């Protein structure tokens, strides 16, 4: 069974790009554009890797990450921030919120595939 990835970003182009990048690698990719949608999906399905943007309306990625880490089912699931934020303070906040990795956009497709593959073992 293929590994399941949930991608959360309010930018439709980013969602499409990640979907087109990861699906050919054999991953089952689900995309949503808000934190509230993500929380619903997390309750409905199981995921092996979560990718969040930081800057989103309603609920930012940091808050989403904190809420996800409160769910027993997702305490150990790898969480990767993929965001335009690149300051050290942002990275520290992301890791404090429970993320495993904090990546700044833009990132090369090959590097991202390598990171996803590594995160999923």
MDTraj code that builds the backbone (N, CA, C; nanometers):
import mdtraj as md
import numpy as np

residues = "UNK UNK UNK UNK UNK UNK UNK UNK UNK UNK UNK UNK UNK UNK UNK UNK UNK UNK UNK UNK UNK UNK UNK UNK UNK UNK UNK UNK UNK UNK UNK UNK UNK UNK UNK UNK UNK UNK UNK UNK UNK UNK UNK UNK UNK UNK UNK UNK UNK UNK UNK UNK UNK UNK UNK UNK UNK UNK UNK UNK UNK UNK UNK UNK UNK UNK UNK UNK UNK UNK UNK UNK UNK UNK UNK UNK UNK UNK UNK UNK UNK UNK UNK UNK UNK UNK UNK UNK UNK UNK UNK UNK UNK UNK UNK UNK UNK UNK UNK UNK UNK UNK UNK UNK UNK UNK UNK UNK UNK UNK UNK UNK UNK UNK UNK UNK UNK UNK UNK UNK UNK".split()
xyz = np.array([
    [0.0848, -0.1187, 0.0000],
    [0.0000, 0.0000, 0.0000],
    [0.0892, 0.1248, 0.0000],
    [0.0521, 0.2218, -0.0788],
    [0.1364, 0.3420, -0.0879],
    [0.1223, 0.4294, 0.0361],
    [0.2279, 0.5017, 0.0656],
    [0.2305, 0.5922, 0.1804],
    [0.1387, 0.7105, 0.1527],
    [0.0660, 0.7524, 0.2549],
    [-0.0312, 0.8607, 0.2400],
    [0.0259, 0.9915, 0.2936],
    [0.0138, 1.0968, 0.2128],
    [0.0647, 1.2292, 0.2492],
    [-0.0496, 1.3301, 0.2441],
    [-0.0610, 1.4113, 0.3493],
    [-0.1572, 1.5207, 0.3504],
    [-0.0798, 1.6508, 0.3360],
    [-0.1146, 1.7288, 0.2330],
    [-0.0499, 1.8574, 0.2072],
    [-0.1514, 1.9681, 0.2356],
    [-0.1111, 2.0654, 0.3192],
    [-0.2003, 2.1750, 0.3577],
    [-0.1343, 2.3075, 0.3194],
    [-0.1959, 2.3777, 0.2250],
    [-0.1428, 2.5064, 0.1781],
    [-0.2594, 2.5838, 0.1174],
    [-0.2650, 2.7140, 0.1409],
    [-0.3763, 2.7925, 0.0857],
    [-0.3490, 2.8361, -0.0581],
    [-0.2334, 2.8022, -0.1126],
    [-0.1988, 2.8374, -0.2508],
    [-0.2264, 2.7176, -0.3419],
    [-0.3276, 2.7328, -0.4264],
    [-0.3707, 2.6247, -0.5153],
    [-0.2572, 2.5764, -0.6068],
    [-0.1717, 2.6679, -0.6507],
    [-0.0597, 2.6300, -0.7384],
    [0.0400, 2.5397, -0.6646],
    [0.0648, 2.5683, -0.5387],
    [0.1551, 2.4852, -0.4585],
    [0.0947, 2.3458, -0.4417],
    [-0.0349, 2.3406, -0.4126],
    [-0.1020, 2.2113, -0.3966],
    [-0.0924, 2.1284, -0.5239],
    [-0.1172, 2.1921, -0.6381],
    [-0.1098, 2.1209, -0.7660],
    [0.0328, 2.0726, -0.7938],
    [0.1301, 2.1579, -0.7680],
    [0.2693, 2.1225, -0.7941],
    [0.3138, 2.0041, -0.7075],
    [0.2794, 2.0078, -0.5794],
    [0.3189, 1.8986, -0.4909],
    [0.2477, 1.7685, -0.5272],
    [0.1214, 1.7795, -0.5652],
    [0.0457, 1.6632, -0.6092],
    [0.1131, 1.6008, -0.7319],
    [0.1467, 1.6850, -0.8302],
    [0.2092, 1.6358, -0.9535],
    [0.3507, 1.5842, -0.9305],
    [0.4177, 1.6351, -0.8300],
    [0.5538, 1.5902, -0.7983],
    [0.5530, 1.4565, -0.7240],
    [0.4628, 1.4412, -0.6283],
    [0.4671, 1.3257, -0.5386],
    [0.3905, 1.2028, -0.5878],
    [0.2799, 1.2225, -0.6583],
    [0.2024, 1.1072, -0.7048],
    [0.2829, 1.0140, -0.7959],
    [0.3612, 1.0671, -0.8928],
    [0.4394, 0.9766, -0.9775],
    [0.5454, 0.8972, -0.9000],
    [0.5778, 0.9425, -0.7790],
    [0.6741, 0.8712, -0.6944],
    [0.6057, 0.7574, -0.6171],
    [0.4739, 0.7440, -0.6382],
    [0.4009, 0.6342, -0.5753],
    [0.3300, 0.6684, -0.4462],
    [0.3259, 0.7971, -0.4114],
    [0.2585, 0.8377, -0.2883],
    [0.1117, 0.8689, -0.3153],
    [0.0273, 0.8407, -0.2166],
    [-0.1137, 0.8789, -0.2220],
    [-0.1223, 1.0174, -0.1586],
    [-0.1492, 1.1177, -0.2406],
    [-0.1457, 1.2565, -0.1941],
    [-0.2874, 1.3118, -0.1815],
    [-0.3155, 1.3728, -0.0677],
    [-0.4425, 1.4430, -0.0448],
    [-0.4056, 1.5882, -0.0183],
    [-0.4735, 1.6818, -0.0829],
    [-0.4446, 1.8229, -0.0617],
    [-0.5670, 1.8949, -0.0075],
    [-0.5427, 1.9866, 0.0867],
    [-0.6483, 2.0720, 0.1399],
    [-0.5916, 2.2118, 0.1566],
    [-0.6799, 2.3121, 0.1610],
    [-0.6326, 2.4503, 0.1609],
    [-0.6486, 2.5243, 0.2931],
    [-0.6874, 2.4533, 0.4010],
    [-0.6993, 2.5210, 0.5304],
    [-0.6739, 2.4242, 0.6453],
    [-0.6407, 2.4824, 0.7591],
    [-0.6177, 2.4026, 0.8777],
    [-0.7411, 2.3278, 0.9231],
    [-0.8574, 2.3924, 0.9145],
    [-0.9807, 2.3257, 0.9586],
    [-1.0124, 2.2054, 0.8691],
    [-0.9910, 2.2204, 0.7370],
    [-1.0095, 2.1067, 0.6460],
    [-0.9115, 1.9947, 0.6804],
    [-0.7893, 2.0328, 0.7122],
    [-0.6867, 1.9344, 0.7462],
    [-0.7284, 1.8542, 0.8696],
    [-0.7769, 1.9224, 0.9726],
    [-0.8168, 1.8523, 1.0945],
    [-0.9288, 1.7518, 1.0673],
    [-1.0234, 1.7879, 0.9793],
    [-1.1301, 1.6942, 0.9414],
    [-1.0719, 1.5726, 0.8724],
    [-0.9831, 1.5953, 0.7757],
    [-0.9212, 1.4847, 0.7003],
    [-0.8416, 1.3935, 0.7928],
    [-0.7722, 1.4532, 0.8886],
    [-0.6910, 1.3738, 0.9813],
    [-0.7786, 1.2815, 1.0646],
    [-0.8994, 1.3271, 1.0989],
    [-0.9917, 1.2434, 1.1761],
    [-1.0540, 1.1340, 1.0893],
    [-1.0700, 1.1615, 0.9592],
    [-1.1345, 1.0660, 0.8681],
    [-1.0374, 0.9601, 0.8161],
    [-0.9113, 0.9976, 0.7958],
    [-0.8138, 0.9101, 0.7312],
    [-0.6868, 0.9004, 0.8133],
    [-0.6018, 0.8085, 0.7747],
    [-0.4704, 0.7975, 0.8360],
    [-0.3652, 0.8445, 0.7359],
    [-0.2652, 0.9167, 0.7831],
    [-0.1590, 0.9666, 0.6961],
    [-0.0232, 0.9297, 0.7538],
    [0.0733, 0.9109, 0.6636],
    [0.2093, 0.8734, 0.7025],
    [0.3022, 0.9938, 0.7107],
    [0.2641, 1.1040, 0.6440],
    [0.3448, 1.2262, 0.6439],
    [0.2524, 1.3452, 0.6254],
    [0.2821, 1.4542, 0.6964],
    [0.2015, 1.5760, 0.6865],
    [0.2925, 1.6896, 0.6426],
    [0.2470, 1.7684, 0.5451],
    [0.3218, 1.8852, 0.4974],
    [0.2342, 2.0078, 0.5124],
    [0.2828, 2.1077, 0.5870],
    [0.2049, 2.2277, 0.6146],
    [0.2771, 2.3526, 0.5671],
    [0.1978, 2.4487, 0.5182],
    [0.2465, 2.5844, 0.4980],
    [0.2299, 2.6548, 0.6331],
    [0.2983, 2.7655, 0.6529],
    [0.2814, 2.8419, 0.7775],
    [0.1726, 2.9461, 0.7616],
    [0.1805, 3.0242, 0.6552],
    [0.0902, 3.1383, 0.6380],
    [-0.0389, 3.0939, 0.5687],
    [-0.1460, 3.0842, 0.6493],
    [-0.2771, 3.0465, 0.5959],
    [-0.3824, 3.1254, 0.6723],
    [-0.4969, 3.1522, 0.6086],
    [-0.6040, 3.2218, 0.6802],
    [-0.6638, 3.1312, 0.7886],
    [-0.7394, 3.1883, 0.8784],
    [-0.8063, 3.1177, 0.9885],
    [-0.7072, 3.0650, 1.0916],
    [-0.6276, 2.9658, 1.0508],
    [-0.5367, 2.8977, 1.1430],
    [-0.4017, 2.8831, 1.0739],
    [-0.2968, 2.9371, 1.1352],
    [-0.1662, 2.9237, 1.0703],
    [-0.1103, 2.7824, 1.0922],
    [-0.0037, 2.7517, 1.0222],
    [0.0554, 2.6190, 1.0286],
    [0.1064, 2.5820, 1.1662],
    [0.1541, 2.6811, 1.2423],
    [0.2032, 2.6533, 1.3772],
    [0.0908, 2.5998, 1.4658],
    [-0.0248, 2.6679, 1.4606],
    [-0.1409, 2.6248, 1.5393],
    [-0.1883, 2.4870, 1.4931],
    [-0.1931, 2.4664, 1.3619],
    [-0.2336, 2.3370, 1.3081],
    [-0.1404, 2.2270, 1.3592],
    [-0.0128, 2.2538, 1.3557],
    [0.0857, 2.1563, 1.4020],
    [0.0636, 2.1217, 1.5497],
    [0.0428, 2.2229, 1.6318],
    [0.0173, 2.1986, 1.7752],
    [-0.1070, 2.1115, 1.7952],
    [-0.2129, 2.1417, 1.7205],
    [-0.3374, 2.0646, 1.7350],
    [-0.3189, 1.9204, 1.6891],
    [-0.2438, 1.9024, 1.5814],
    [-0.2196, 1.7669, 1.5302],
    [-0.1410, 1.6854, 1.6325],
    [-0.0422, 1.7472, 1.6941],
    [0.0408, 1.6753, 1.7926],
    [-0.0384, 1.6361, 1.9174],
    [-0.1532, 1.6985, 1.9405],
    [-0.2380, 1.6615, 2.0542],
    [-0.3177, 1.5344, 2.0257],
    [-0.3244, 1.4961, 1.8979],
    [-0.3989, 1.3757, 1.8607],
    [-0.3076, 1.2541, 1.8789],
    [-0.3536, 1.1590, 1.9581],
    [-0.2735, 1.0399, 1.9878],
    [-0.2245, 0.9708, 1.8602],
    [-0.3127, 0.9621, 1.7616],
    [-0.2829, 0.8938, 1.6355],
    [-0.1661, 0.9584, 1.5596],
    [-0.1405, 1.0878, 1.5838],
    [-0.0400, 1.1612, 1.5062],
    [0.0776, 1.2120, 1.5894],
    [0.0947, 1.1579, 1.7098],
    [0.2049, 1.2036, 1.7960],
    [0.3420, 1.1785, 1.7329],
    [0.3548, 1.0707, 1.6543],
    [0.4841, 1.0325, 1.5959],
    [0.4911, 1.0537, 1.4448],
    [0.3831, 1.0953, 1.3823],
    [0.3807, 1.1143, 1.2371],
    [0.4733, 1.2289, 1.1965],
    [0.5593, 1.2077, 1.0963],
    [0.6467, 1.3173, 1.0530],
    [0.5659, 1.4362, 1.0002],
    [0.6028, 1.5556, 1.0471],
    [0.5420, 1.6796, 0.9996],
    [0.6530, 1.7668, 0.9415],
    [0.6305, 1.8107, 0.8171],
    [0.7272, 1.8951, 0.7473],
    [0.6607, 2.0280, 0.7135],
    [0.7223, 2.1375, 0.7566],
    [0.6769, 2.2688, 0.7116],
    [0.7456, 2.2992, 0.5801],
    [0.6683, 2.3417, 0.4812],
    [0.7210, 2.3866, 0.3528],
    [0.6624, 2.5258, 0.3328],
    [0.7444, 2.6282, 0.3522],
    [0.6899, 2.7630, 0.3633],
    [0.7839, 2.8694, 0.3081],
    [0.7288, 2.9849, 0.2780],
    [0.8098, 3.0986, 0.2343],
    [0.8835, 3.1614, 0.3527],
    [0.8387, 3.1297, 0.4737],
    [0.9061, 3.1814, 0.5939],
    [1.0441, 3.1185, 0.6028],
    [1.1451, 3.2003, 0.6328],
    [1.2799, 3.1431, 0.6384],
    [1.3642, 3.1957, 0.7545],
    [1.3051, 3.2793, 0.8383],
    [1.3821, 3.3332, 0.9513],
    [1.4050, 3.2245, 1.0562],
    [1.5126, 3.2390, 1.1306],
    [1.5442, 3.1429, 1.2359],
    [1.4328, 3.1338, 1.3390],
    [1.3691, 3.2492, 1.3692],
    [1.2600, 3.2493, 1.4677],
    [1.1426, 3.1638, 1.4191],
    [1.1140, 3.1719, 1.2878],
    [1.0049, 3.0924, 1.2320],
    [1.0371, 2.9431, 1.2420],
    [1.1600, 2.9096, 1.2077],
    [1.2029, 2.7704, 1.2154],
    [1.1918, 2.7195, 1.3589],
    [1.2372, 2.8006, 1.4549],
    [1.2284, 2.7620, 1.5965],
    [1.0830, 2.7418, 1.6382],
    [0.9947, 2.8316, 1.5962],
    [0.8516, 2.8179, 1.6297],
    [0.7939, 2.6897, 1.5708],
    [0.8321, 2.6588, 1.4468],
    [0.7829, 2.5377, 1.3816],
    [0.8266, 2.4119, 1.4553],
    [0.9526, 2.4076, 1.4932],
    [1.0033, 2.2906, 1.5644],
    [0.9433, 2.2815, 1.7046],
    [0.9238, 2.3972, 1.7695],
    [0.8574, 2.4000, 1.9004],
    [0.7143, 2.3491, 1.8916],
    [0.6471, 2.3804, 1.7820],
    [0.5078, 2.3380, 1.7631],
    [0.4974, 2.1879, 1.7400],
    [0.6109, 2.1243, 1.7063],
    [0.6088, 1.9790, 1.6899],
    [0.6526, 1.9282, 1.5546],
    [0.6965, 2.0177, 1.4657],
    [0.7399, 1.9730, 1.3331],
    [0.8734, 1.8998, 1.3419],
    [0.8950, 1.8099, 1.2469],
    [1.0220, 1.7386, 1.2381],
    [1.1211, 1.8147, 1.1504],
    [1.0688, 1.8832, 1.0471],
    [1.1532, 1.9568, 0.9534],
    [1.0875, 2.0888, 0.9174],
    [1.1698, 2.1871, 0.8865],
    [1.1210, 2.3184, 0.8455],
    [1.1973, 2.3559, 0.7190],
    [1.1286, 2.3523, 0.6043],
    [1.1920, 2.3793, 0.4752],
    [1.1403, 2.5100, 0.4177],
    [1.2300, 2.5876, 0.3596],
    [1.1917, 2.7140, 0.2984],
    [1.1720, 2.6974, 0.1485],
    [1.0646, 2.7587, 0.0972],
    [1.0409, 2.7634, -0.0475],
    [1.1291, 2.8739, -0.1047],
    [1.1737, 2.8646, -0.2253],
    [1.1570, 2.7483, -0.3129],
    [1.2559, 2.6381, -0.2765],
    [1.2203, 2.5151, -0.3122],
    [1.3080, 2.4009, -0.2896],
    [1.3076, 2.3189, -0.4186],
    [1.4202, 2.2610, -0.4517],
    [1.4265, 2.1846, -0.5768],
    [1.3394, 2.0592, -0.5643],
    [1.2709, 2.0228, -0.6721],
    [1.1855, 1.9032, -0.6692],
    [1.2629, 1.7776, -0.6269],
    [1.3852, 1.7605, -0.6790],
    [1.4637, 1.6421, -0.6433],
    [1.4932, 1.6382, -0.4940],
    [1.5273, 1.7533, -0.4384],
    [1.5586, 1.7611, -0.2956],
    [1.4332, 1.7301, -0.2131],
    [1.3192, 1.7814, -0.2548],
    [1.1955, 1.7561, -0.1818],
    [1.1594, 1.6077, -0.1845],
    [1.1718, 1.5449, -0.2993],
    [1.1428, 1.4009, -0.3099],
    [1.2364, 1.3222, -0.2179],
    [1.3626, 1.3615, -0.2161],
    [1.4606, 1.2954, -0.1298],
    [1.4205, 1.3093, 0.0179],
    [1.3787, 1.4292, 0.0584],
    [1.3394, 1.4556, 0.1974],
    [1.2143, 1.3750, 0.2340],
    [1.1157, 1.3720, 0.1449],
    [0.9922, 1.2970, 0.1693],
    [1.0248, 1.1488, 0.1827],
    [1.1046, 1.0981, 0.0935],
    [1.1430, 0.9565, 0.0961],
    [1.2146, 0.9215, 0.2259],
    [1.3034, 1.0083, 0.2671],
    [1.3777, 0.9877, 0.3913],
    [1.2856, 0.9936, 0.5136],
    [1.1944, 1.0895, 0.5149],
    [1.1007, 1.1055, 0.6273],
    [1.0086, 0.9838, 0.6421],
    [0.9768, 0.9218, 0.5286],
    [0.8869, 0.8065, 0.5303],
    [0.9614, 0.6748, 0.5489],
    [1.0936, 0.6830, 0.5554],
    [1.1746, 0.5615, 0.5773],
    [1.1798, 0.4782, 0.4532],
])
top = md.Topology()
chain = top.add_chain()
for i, resn in enumerate(residues, 1):
    res = top.add_residue(resn, chain, resSeq=i)
    for name in ("N", "CA", "C"):
        top.add_atom(name, md.element.get_by_symbol(name[0]), res)
traj = md.Trajectory(xyz[None], top)
